[in-house]
């Protein structure tokens, strides 16, 4: 009987920490191989925030339970994070390739069982030191979707993480302390050769293995935010490893920070105090965006990050701290076509997961199928209004069934649709097309009014022509979608136009710079913010474009989001 109680005590124990009682669930099996169980321990805080952090227990690719002592989960559990201490099979029995696979499996297991621990499956962080840092960055750079045809449901889900924070990580075994310094089981890493296995016996094998196990070669524009702390006197993993990684990450537009500790070696006393930096990093990149009642609501267009008709645009927005996505409305069959209830449900689920709103709709297809001259263009606008009405009605029904969904209902009920007039749809300088546009808007505007939708004209027109259209149509459902970049490119005085049109006529705004990042071109966005504040503008501010020639759009949007958040969200 005493043995039974001892076993139960090992499975579930509680400890008292600064942040309240933390319940530890021990020895949960996430994988079995050759009759051996791979396990993890879960630390559930008294007041969980719904976010999970994986802490990889590994040193020299050996994983020991005695490393998980008092204070192991601080400061994360103290601040509401659920911590997963992940153990793996140790070298030399298991080699690095196998150990990396174990890590991917652990993330998939945690994601599949997210409801069990009440964490967000789409918002998981990872941390570790030394070999644990190496494995953390492998997850950050090579985490991938699962195999939808796999027999095991765990293998069908993604192993990607959404943020990483690590101490002194190895990142490039082919260039260890300087370019060309091969350390794939030889040279400065020879004492760990058993972990590399037979593949490290030949130069060709080392090249293949070194590339596979070095996170620096797998960095892409989609790599999640990464924080690193490394000592400049580290005799085991040279600082060169983190500096090289940072350089490549920055070239890809990955949010990254590297803190160099002067005189620090491979570990140092009171290292836990430095994890406060990691805590802040996870707070910034994993917690839902703060709802700031003072600052402006900021979002981006799905087309500006090359994710039209895709739920991934919402996850991207969350990662960079934006609160909304301007979602594309296109022809039937384009990506996630919102004409179908199933697709609207999918999009609502994504909004609920991310907390990122559908800020507005945009019909970019009108640049190919002009509103002014085609019946198809007019029908697109009508179909979009109908779809927006369905989104509103269905959200209202959800809120009526569950009063806690009232705030959520506002996130999935956009009121504004952008009517584009560019390329083939351009009407600037053509009075006849402007009059045709007025005629059509007079037909469509009453339908928009009926369903509480605002039609927003985005064009190359100047203020005089815009006012002529607004006055001629005479509908409260017709407003201007102001674009700073387009108007500046046309040579208009954007500051005068914004002030003159005012909040009565501008329902939404694109902040955009021509062939430059926001804040690095000709537009004075501090002045734009001042004008919007003065006129008490309360619509969305949407980041569009603003990329120098040759720069990846996603990379540019990460930079632009940081600039806009710093300026407009305060």
Order of alpha helices (4+ residues) and beta strands (2+ residues): alpha-beta-beta-beta-beta-beta-alpha-beta-alpha-beta-alpha-alpha-beta-alpha-beta-alpha-beta-alpha-beta-alpha-beta-alpha-alpha-beta-alpha-beta-alpha-beta-alpha-alpha-beta-alpha-beta-alpha
